[in-house]
Amino acid sequence: MKKLLIVNSIAAAVLVFAGCTTQSQTQNNKVSNKTVEITGVRKTDLNAGSENLPVVEYHAPAPIPGKVKPFKKSFSDAPPMIPHSVKGMVPIKVGKNMCLNCHMPSTAKALGVTPMPADHFVDNFGGNKKAPKVAGSRYFCTTCHTPQAKVNSVVENKFESLKNW
């Protein structure tokens, strides 16, 4: 009786598996023959219109780090903008971050530049522990900090500063 039950269970499992495989293949064939329309806000190529973006050109010579006045922040917790040229400093790569040469707290004061705040040394993904080196989530500076430049807006900006609150 046990053997019969085991044989019947195995046979049922094989039939179910074979049926699922056939159904899966049929569904895949239906999907592959169907045209999928991508929807979203942007319905054109990602680079379409990029030729109309302003070219940021600094005065000659380019702003020297430590010698340029930073723009005022838009709101209190906004990341500060980079007041100098980043030519030759980007892209930031693992093991190569030129920003650290001047903005580490140990050297920033002597150079008269903005030091990285203490929160840049807290590992957000490792239990919020303080570390002696820059946290991995803060290593790629240009994720939040961008070079400042006076350019005309491509798109109207209706942002209102929170400083008036």
PyMOL CGO cylinders between C-alpha atoms (Angstrom):
from pymol import cmd
from pymol.cgo import CYLINDER

trace = [
    CYLINDER, 0.00, 0.00, 0.00, 2.84, 2.37, 0.88, 0.3, 1, 1, 1, 1, 1, 1,
    CYLINDER, 2.84, 2.37, 0.88, 4.56, 1.65, -2.44, 0.3, 1, 1, 1, 1, 1, 1,
    CYLINDER, 4.56, 1.65, -2.44, 1.36, 2.37, -4.34, 0.3, 1, 1, 1, 1, 1, 1,
    CYLINDER, 1.36, 2.37, -4.34, 0.91, 5.66, -2.47, 0.3, 1, 1, 1, 1, 1, 1,
    CYLINDER, 0.91, 5.66, -2.47, 4.51, 6.73, -3.17, 0.3, 1, 1, 1, 1, 1, 1,
    CYLINDER, 4.51, 6.73, -3.17, 4.26, 5.79, -6.87, 0.3, 1, 1, 1, 1, 1, 1,
    CYLINDER, 4.26, 5.79, -6.87, 0.98, 7.69, -7.22, 0.3, 1, 1, 1, 1, 1, 1,
    CYLINDER, 0.98, 7.69, -7.22, 2.45, 10.76, -5.47, 0.3, 1, 1, 1, 1, 1, 1,
    CYLINDER, 2.45, 10.76, -5.47, 5.47, 10.76, -7.76, 0.3, 1, 1, 1, 1, 1, 1,
    CYLINDER, 5.47, 10.76, -7.76, 3.26, 10.36, -10.83, 0.3, 1, 1, 1, 1, 1, 1,
    CYLINDER, 3.26, 10.36, -10.83, 1.04, 13.24, -9.73, 0.3, 1, 1, 1, 1, 1, 1,
    CYLINDER, 1.04, 13.24, -9.73, 4.07, 15.45, -9.09, 0.3, 1, 1, 1, 1, 1, 1,
    CYLINDER, 4.07, 15.45, -9.09, 5.47, 14.66, -12.57, 0.3, 1, 1, 1, 1, 1, 1,
    CYLINDER, 5.47, 14.66, -12.57, 2.14, 15.50, -14.20, 0.3, 1, 1, 1, 1, 1, 1,
    CYLINDER, 2.14, 15.50, -14.20, 1.82, 18.79, -12.27, 0.3, 1, 1, 1, 1, 1, 1,
    CYLINDER, 1.82, 18.79, -12.27, 5.41, 19.75, -13.09, 0.3, 1, 1, 1, 1, 1, 1,
    CYLINDER, 5.41, 19.75, -13.09, 4.96, 18.89, -16.78, 0.3, 1, 1, 1, 1, 1, 1,
    CYLINDER, 4.96, 18.89, -16.78, 1.72, 20.89, -16.89, 0.3, 1, 1, 1, 1, 1, 1,
    CYLINDER, 1.72, 20.89, -16.89, 3.36, 23.93, -15.27, 0.3, 1, 1, 1, 1, 1, 1,
    CYLINDER, 3.36, 23.93, -15.27, 6.28, 23.79, -17.68, 0.3, 1, 1, 1, 1, 1, 1,
    CYLINDER, 6.28, 23.79, -17.68, 3.97, 23.62, -20.70, 0.3, 1, 1, 1, 1, 1, 1,
    CYLINDER, 3.97, 23.62, -20.70, 1.83, 26.47, -19.39, 0.3, 1, 1, 1, 1, 1, 1,
    CYLINDER, 1.83, 26.47, -19.39, 4.93, 28.56, -18.62, 0.3, 1, 1, 1, 1, 1, 1,
    CYLINDER, 4.93, 28.56, -18.62, 6.31, 28.05, -22.13, 0.3, 1, 1, 1, 1, 1, 1,
    CYLINDER, 6.31, 28.05, -22.13, 2.94, 29.00, -23.64, 0.3, 1, 1, 1, 1, 1, 1,
    CYLINDER, 2.94, 29.00, -23.64, 2.83, 32.19, -21.58, 0.3, 1, 1, 1, 1, 1, 1,
    CYLINDER, 2.83, 32.19, -21.58, 6.42, 33.06, -22.54, 0.3, 1, 1, 1, 1, 1, 1,
    CYLINDER, 6.42, 33.06, -22.54, 5.58, 32.63, -26.22, 0.3, 1, 1, 1, 1, 1, 1,
    CYLINDER, 5.58, 32.63, -26.22, 2.60, 34.93, -25.87, 0.3, 1, 1, 1, 1, 1, 1,
    CYLINDER, 2.60, 34.93, -25.87, 4.69, 37.62, -24.18, 0.3, 1, 1, 1, 1, 1, 1,
    CYLINDER, 4.69, 37.62, -24.18, 7.54, 37.45, -26.68, 0.3, 1, 1, 1, 1, 1, 1,
    CYLINDER, 7.54, 37.45, -26.68, 5.17, 38.06, -29.61, 0.3, 1, 1, 1, 1, 1, 1,
    CYLINDER, 5.17, 38.06, -29.61, 3.57, 41.06, -27.95, 0.3, 1, 1, 1, 1, 1, 1,
    CYLINDER, 3.57, 41.06, -27.95, 4.82, 44.63, -28.36, 0.3, 1, 1, 1, 1, 1, 1,
    CYLINDER, 4.82, 44.63, -28.36, 5.30, 46.27, -24.97, 0.3, 1, 1, 1, 1, 1, 1,
    CYLINDER, 5.30, 46.27, -24.97, 4.74, 50.01, -24.78, 0.3, 1, 1, 1, 1, 1, 1,
    CYLINDER, 4.74, 50.01, -24.78, 6.93, 51.78, -22.24, 0.3, 1, 1, 1, 1, 1, 1,
    CYLINDER, 6.93, 51.78, -22.24, 4.97, 54.40, -20.37, 0.3, 1, 1, 1, 1, 1, 1,
    CYLINDER, 4.97, 54.40, -20.37, 6.10, 57.14, -18.06, 0.3, 1, 1, 1, 1, 1, 1,
    CYLINDER, 6.10, 57.14, -18.06, 6.67, 60.85, -17.89, 0.3, 1, 1, 1, 1, 1, 1,
    CYLINDER, 6.67, 60.85, -17.89, 9.37, 60.89, -20.56, 0.3, 1, 1, 1, 1, 1, 1,
    CYLINDER, 9.37, 60.89, -20.56, 8.28, 59.31, -23.83, 0.3, 1, 1, 1, 1, 1, 1,
    CYLINDER, 8.28, 59.31, -23.83, 11.44, 60.14, -25.79, 0.3, 1, 1, 1, 1, 1, 1,
    CYLINDER, 11.44, 60.14, -25.79, 15.05, 59.06, -25.83, 0.3, 1, 1, 1, 1, 1, 1,
    CYLINDER, 15.05, 59.06, -25.83, 16.83, 59.98, -22.59, 0.3, 1, 1, 1, 1, 1, 1,
    CYLINDER, 16.83, 59.98, -22.59, 19.33, 62.18, -24.45, 0.3, 1, 1, 1, 1, 1, 1,
    CYLINDER, 19.33, 62.18, -24.45, 16.75, 63.92, -26.64, 0.3, 1, 1, 1, 1, 1, 1,
    CYLINDER, 16.75, 63.92, -26.64, 16.93, 67.65, -26.02, 0.3, 1, 1, 1, 1, 1, 1,
    CYLINDER, 16.93, 67.65, -26.02, 20.32, 67.48, -24.30, 0.3, 1, 1, 1, 1, 1, 1,
    CYLINDER, 20.32, 67.48, -24.30, 21.84, 69.57, -27.06, 0.3, 1, 1, 1, 1, 1, 1,
    CYLINDER, 21.84, 69.57, -27.06, 19.90, 72.56, -25.68, 0.3, 1, 1, 1, 1, 1, 1,
    CYLINDER, 19.90, 72.56, -25.68, 21.34, 72.36, -22.16, 0.3, 1, 1, 1, 1, 1, 1,
    CYLINDER, 21.34, 72.36, -22.16, 23.55, 75.25, -21.12, 0.3, 1, 1, 1, 1, 1, 1,
    CYLINDER, 23.55, 75.25, -21.12, 27.28, 74.69, -21.25, 0.3, 1, 1, 1, 1, 1, 1,
    CYLINDER, 27.28, 74.69, -21.25, 28.77, 75.66, -17.92, 0.3, 1, 1, 1, 1, 1, 1,
    CYLINDER, 28.77, 75.66, -17.92, 31.89, 77.68, -18.57, 0.3, 1, 1, 1, 1, 1, 1,
    CYLINDER, 31.89, 77.68, -18.57, 33.82, 79.16, -15.72, 0.3, 1, 1, 1, 1, 1, 1,
    CYLINDER, 33.82, 79.16, -15.72, 35.76, 82.37, -16.01, 0.3, 1, 1, 1, 1, 1, 1,
    CYLINDER, 35.76, 82.37, -16.01, 39.31, 81.93, -17.22, 0.3, 1, 1, 1, 1, 1, 1,
    CYLINDER, 39.31, 81.93, -17.22, 41.08, 80.79, -15.17, 0.3, 1, 1, 1, 1, 1, 1,
    CYLINDER, 41.08, 80.79, -15.17, 38.65, 78.37, -13.52, 0.3, 1, 1, 1, 1, 1, 1,
    CYLINDER, 38.65, 78.37, -13.52, 37.71, 79.11, -9.88, 0.3, 1, 1, 1, 1, 1, 1,
    CYLINDER, 37.71, 79.11, -9.88, 40.51, 78.03, -7.58, 0.3, 1, 1, 1, 1, 1, 1,
    CYLINDER, 40.51, 78.03, -7.58, 39.51, 75.83, -4.63, 0.3, 1, 1, 1, 1, 1, 1,
    CYLINDER, 39.51, 75.83, -4.63, 39.47, 77.83, -1.39, 0.3, 1, 1, 1, 1, 1, 1,
    CYLINDER, 39.47, 77.83, -1.39, 39.33, 81.18, -3.23, 0.3, 1, 1, 1, 1, 1, 1,
    CYLINDER, 39.33, 81.18, -3.23, 35.66, 81.24, -4.25, 0.3, 1, 1, 1, 1, 1, 1,
    CYLINDER, 35.66, 81.24, -4.25, 32.69, 82.34, -2.18, 0.3, 1, 1, 1, 1, 1, 1,
    CYLINDER, 32.69, 82.34, -2.18, 30.05, 79.58, -1.96, 0.3, 1, 1, 1, 1, 1, 1,
    CYLINDER, 30.05, 79.58, -1.96, 26.45, 80.28, -2.97, 0.3, 1, 1, 1, 1, 1, 1,
    CYLINDER, 26.45, 80.28, -2.97, 23.88, 80.65, -0.22, 0.3, 1, 1, 1, 1, 1, 1,
    CYLINDER, 23.88, 80.65, -0.22, 22.00, 77.40, 0.54, 0.3, 1, 1, 1, 1, 1, 1,
    CYLINDER, 22.00, 77.40, 0.54, 18.42, 77.12, -0.67, 0.3, 1, 1, 1, 1, 1, 1,
    CYLINDER, 18.42, 77.12, -0.67, 17.32, 75.64, 2.66, 0.3, 1, 1, 1, 1, 1, 1,
    CYLINDER, 17.32, 75.64, 2.66, 18.97, 74.82, 5.97, 0.3, 1, 1, 1, 1, 1, 1,
    CYLINDER, 18.97, 74.82, 5.97, 19.84, 71.16, 5.37, 0.3, 1, 1, 1, 1, 1, 1,
    CYLINDER, 19.84, 71.16, 5.37, 20.70, 71.46, 1.68, 0.3, 1, 1, 1, 1, 1, 1,
    CYLINDER, 20.70, 71.46, 1.68, 24.09, 69.99, 0.80, 0.3, 1, 1, 1, 1, 1, 1,
    CYLINDER, 24.09, 69.99, 0.80, 26.49, 72.82, -0.01, 0.3, 1, 1, 1, 1, 1, 1,
    CYLINDER, 26.49, 72.82, -0.01, 27.36, 73.34, -3.65, 0.3, 1, 1, 1, 1, 1, 1,
    CYLINDER, 27.36, 73.34, -3.65, 30.93, 73.02, -4.87, 0.3, 1, 1, 1, 1, 1, 1,
    CYLINDER, 30.93, 73.02, -4.87, 32.21, 76.58, -5.37, 0.3, 1, 1, 1, 1, 1, 1,
    CYLINDER, 32.21, 76.58, -5.37, 35.20, 75.64, -7.50, 0.3, 1, 1, 1, 1, 1, 1,
    CYLINDER, 35.20, 75.64, -7.50, 35.93, 73.83, -10.74, 0.3, 1, 1, 1, 1, 1, 1,
    CYLINDER, 35.93, 73.83, -10.74, 35.95, 70.03, -10.50, 0.3, 1, 1, 1, 1, 1, 1,
    CYLINDER, 35.95, 70.03, -10.50, 37.99, 69.57, -13.66, 0.3, 1, 1, 1, 1, 1, 1,
    CYLINDER, 37.99, 69.57, -13.66, 40.40, 66.71, -13.12, 0.3, 1, 1, 1, 1, 1, 1,
    CYLINDER, 40.40, 66.71, -13.12, 38.66, 65.72, -9.86, 0.3, 1, 1, 1, 1, 1, 1,
    CYLINDER, 38.66, 65.72, -9.86, 35.78, 63.73, -11.26, 0.3, 1, 1, 1, 1, 1, 1,
    CYLINDER, 35.78, 63.73, -11.26, 34.66, 61.10, -11.81, 0.3, 1, 1, 1, 1, 1, 1,
    CYLINDER, 34.66, 61.10, -11.81, 35.13, 59.90, -8.25, 0.3, 1, 1, 1, 1, 1, 1,
    CYLINDER, 35.13, 59.90, -8.25, 36.12, 56.24, -8.24, 0.3, 1, 1, 1, 1, 1, 1,
    CYLINDER, 36.12, 56.24, -8.24, 36.74, 53.63, -5.58, 0.3, 1, 1, 1, 1, 1, 1,
    CYLINDER, 36.74, 53.63, -5.58, 40.18, 54.45, -4.22, 0.3, 1, 1, 1, 1, 1, 1,
    CYLINDER, 40.18, 54.45, -4.22, 40.31, 57.86, -5.97, 0.3, 1, 1, 1, 1, 1, 1,
    CYLINDER, 40.31, 57.86, -5.97, 38.44, 60.73, -4.36, 0.3, 1, 1, 1, 1, 1, 1,
    CYLINDER, 38.44, 60.73, -4.36, 40.23, 64.06, -4.81, 0.3, 1, 1, 1, 1, 1, 1,
    CYLINDER, 40.23, 64.06, -4.81, 37.74, 65.81, -2.50, 0.3, 1, 1, 1, 1, 1, 1,
    CYLINDER, 37.74, 65.81, -2.50, 39.19, 64.00, 0.50, 0.3, 1, 1, 1, 1, 1, 1,
    CYLINDER, 39.19, 64.00, 0.50, 42.58, 65.66, -0.01, 0.3, 1, 1, 1, 1, 1, 1,
    CYLINDER, 42.58, 65.66, -0.01, 41.21, 69.03, 1.14, 0.3, 1, 1, 1, 1, 1, 1,
    CYLINDER, 41.21, 69.03, 1.14, 37.91, 68.38, 2.92, 0.3, 1, 1, 1, 1, 1, 1,
    CYLINDER, 37.91, 68.38, 2.92, 38.97, 65.81, 5.54, 0.3, 1, 1, 1, 1, 1, 1,
    CYLINDER, 38.97, 65.81, 5.54, 38.53, 67.58, 8.90, 0.3, 1, 1, 1, 1, 1, 1,
    CYLINDER, 38.53, 67.58, 8.90, 42.21, 67.08, 9.72, 0.3, 1, 1, 1, 1, 1, 1,
    CYLINDER, 42.21, 67.08, 9.72, 43.37, 69.14, 6.72, 0.3, 1, 1, 1, 1, 1, 1,
    CYLINDER, 43.37, 69.14, 6.72, 40.40, 71.40, 5.96, 0.3, 1, 1, 1, 1, 1, 1,
    CYLINDER, 40.40, 71.40, 5.96, 41.01, 73.83, 8.81, 0.3, 1, 1, 1, 1, 1, 1,
    CYLINDER, 41.01, 73.83, 8.81, 44.64, 74.38, 7.80, 0.3, 1, 1, 1, 1, 1, 1,
    CYLINDER, 44.64, 74.38, 7.80, 43.58, 74.99, 4.19, 0.3, 1, 1, 1, 1, 1, 1,
    CYLINDER, 43.58, 74.99, 4.19, 40.70, 77.28, 5.16, 0.3, 1, 1, 1, 1, 1, 1,
    CYLINDER, 40.70, 77.28, 5.16, 38.06, 75.15, 3.37, 0.3, 1, 1, 1, 1, 1, 1,
    CYLINDER, 38.06, 75.15, 3.37, 34.80, 73.56, 4.50, 0.3, 1, 1, 1, 1, 1, 1,
    CYLINDER, 34.80, 73.56, 4.50, 35.46, 70.32, 6.41, 0.3, 1, 1, 1, 1, 1, 1,
    CYLINDER, 35.46, 70.32, 6.41, 33.21, 67.29, 5.97, 0.3, 1, 1, 1, 1, 1, 1,
    CYLINDER, 33.21, 67.29, 5.97, 30.70, 67.16, 8.81, 0.3, 1, 1, 1, 1, 1, 1,
    CYLINDER, 30.70, 67.16, 8.81, 30.75, 64.38, 11.41, 0.3, 1, 1, 1, 1, 1, 1,
    CYLINDER, 30.75, 64.38, 11.41, 27.73, 62.65, 9.86, 0.3, 1, 1, 1, 1, 1, 1,
    CYLINDER, 27.73, 62.65, 9.86, 29.87, 61.75, 6.82, 0.3, 1, 1, 1, 1, 1, 1,
    CYLINDER, 29.87, 61.75, 6.82, 31.80, 59.38, 9.12, 0.3, 1, 1, 1, 1, 1, 1,
    CYLINDER, 31.80, 59.38, 9.12, 28.73, 57.45, 10.33, 0.3, 1, 1, 1, 1, 1, 1,
    CYLINDER, 28.73, 57.45, 10.33, 27.98, 54.14, 8.63, 0.3, 1, 1, 1, 1, 1, 1,
    CYLINDER, 27.98, 54.14, 8.63, 24.25, 54.35, 7.88, 0.3, 1, 1, 1, 1, 1, 1,
    CYLINDER, 24.25, 54.35, 7.88, 24.16, 50.70, 6.85, 0.3, 1, 1, 1, 1, 1, 1,
    CYLINDER, 24.16, 50.70, 6.85, 26.31, 49.29, 9.64, 0.3, 1, 1, 1, 1, 1, 1,
    CYLINDER, 26.31, 49.29, 9.64, 24.42, 50.19, 12.78, 0.3, 1, 1, 1, 1, 1, 1,
    CYLINDER, 24.42, 50.19, 12.78, 25.18, 53.93, 12.65, 0.3, 1, 1, 1, 1, 1, 1,
    CYLINDER, 25.18, 53.93, 12.65, 28.66, 53.41, 14.07, 0.3, 1, 1, 1, 1, 1, 1,
    CYLINDER, 28.66, 53.41, 14.07, 31.26, 56.17, 13.81, 0.3, 1, 1, 1, 1, 1, 1,
    CYLINDER, 31.26, 56.17, 13.81, 34.22, 55.28, 11.65, 0.3, 1, 1, 1, 1, 1, 1,
    CYLINDER, 34.22, 55.28, 11.65, 37.66, 56.85, 11.22, 0.3, 1, 1, 1, 1, 1, 1,
    CYLINDER, 37.66, 56.85, 11.22, 37.17, 56.99, 7.45, 0.3, 1, 1, 1, 1, 1, 1,
    CYLINDER, 37.17, 56.99, 7.45, 34.39, 58.40, 5.26, 0.3, 1, 1, 1, 1, 1, 1,
    CYLINDER, 34.39, 58.40, 5.26, 31.30, 56.18, 5.23, 0.3, 1, 1, 1, 1, 1, 1,
    CYLINDER, 31.30, 56.18, 5.23, 30.70, 54.32, 1.99, 0.3, 1, 1, 1, 1, 1, 1,
    CYLINDER, 30.70, 54.32, 1.99, 27.32, 56.00, 1.57, 0.3, 1, 1, 1, 1, 1, 1,
    CYLINDER, 27.32, 56.00, 1.57, 29.07, 59.40, 1.64, 0.3, 1, 1, 1, 1, 1, 1,
    CYLINDER, 29.07, 59.40, 1.64, 32.17, 58.57, -0.41, 0.3, 1, 1, 1, 1, 1, 1,
    CYLINDER, 32.17, 58.57, -0.41, 30.82, 59.67, -3.80, 0.3, 1, 1, 1, 1, 1, 1,
    CYLINDER, 30.82, 59.67, -3.80, 30.50, 63.40, -3.05, 0.3, 1, 1, 1, 1, 1, 1,
    CYLINDER, 30.50, 63.40, -3.05, 28.92, 64.42, -6.36, 0.3, 1, 1, 1, 1, 1, 1,
    CYLINDER, 28.92, 64.42, -6.36, 25.84, 62.35, -5.57, 0.3, 1, 1, 1, 1, 1, 1,
    CYLINDER, 25.84, 62.35, -5.57, 24.70, 65.27, -3.38, 0.3, 1, 1, 1, 1, 1, 1,
    CYLINDER, 24.70, 65.27, -3.38, 27.16, 68.09, -4.04, 0.3, 1, 1, 1, 1, 1, 1,
    CYLINDER, 27.16, 68.09, -4.04, 27.23, 69.71, -7.47, 0.3, 1, 1, 1, 1, 1, 1,
    CYLINDER, 27.23, 69.71, -7.47, 29.40, 72.49, -8.89, 0.3, 1, 1, 1, 1, 1, 1,
    CYLINDER, 29.40, 72.49, -8.89, 27.78, 75.89, -8.56, 0.3, 1, 1, 1, 1, 1, 1,
    CYLINDER, 27.78, 75.89, -8.56, 27.43, 78.10, -11.59, 0.3, 1, 1, 1, 1, 1, 1,
    CYLINDER, 27.43, 78.10, -11.59, 25.19, 80.97, -12.63, 0.3, 1, 1, 1, 1, 1, 1,
    CYLINDER, 25.19, 80.97, -12.63, 23.23, 79.70, -15.62, 0.3, 1, 1, 1, 1, 1, 1,
    CYLINDER, 23.23, 79.70, -15.62, 19.78, 80.35, -17.00, 0.3, 1, 1, 1, 1, 1, 1,
    CYLINDER, 19.78, 80.35, -17.00, 17.29, 77.66, -16.05, 0.3, 1, 1, 1, 1, 1, 1,
    CYLINDER, 17.29, 77.66, -16.05, 16.26, 75.30, -18.82, 0.3, 1, 1, 1, 1, 1, 1,
    CYLINDER, 16.26, 75.30, -18.82, 13.04, 74.56, -16.94, 0.3, 1, 1, 1, 1, 1, 1,
    CYLINDER, 13.04, 74.56, -16.94, 11.18, 77.13, -14.84, 0.3, 1, 1, 1, 1, 1, 1,
    CYLINDER, 11.18, 77.13, -14.84, 11.94, 76.65, -11.15, 0.3, 1, 1, 1, 1, 1, 1,
    CYLINDER, 11.94, 76.65, -11.15, 9.14, 77.41, -8.70, 0.3, 1, 1, 1, 1, 1, 1,
    CYLINDER, 9.14, 77.41, -8.70, 11.05, 76.22, -5.64, 0.3, 1, 1, 1, 1, 1, 1,
    CYLINDER, 11.05, 76.22, -5.64, 10.54, 78.49, -2.64, 0.3, 1, 1, 1, 1, 1, 1,
    CYLINDER, 10.54, 78.49, -2.64, 13.22, 78.65, 0.03, 0.3, 1, 1, 1, 1, 1, 1,
    CYLINDER, 13.22, 78.65, 0.03, 12.29, 77.42, 3.48, 0.3, 1, 1, 1, 1, 1, 1,
    CYLINDER, 12.29, 77.42, 3.48, 14.25, 80.31, 5.05, 0.3, 1, 1, 1, 1, 1, 1,
    CYLINDER, 14.25, 80.31, 5.05, 11.14, 82.48, 5.02, 0.3, 1, 1, 1, 1, 1, 1,
    CYLINDER, 11.14, 82.48, 5.02, 9.29, 80.12, 7.38, 0.3, 1, 1, 1, 1, 1, 1,
]
cmd.load_cgo(trace, "trace")
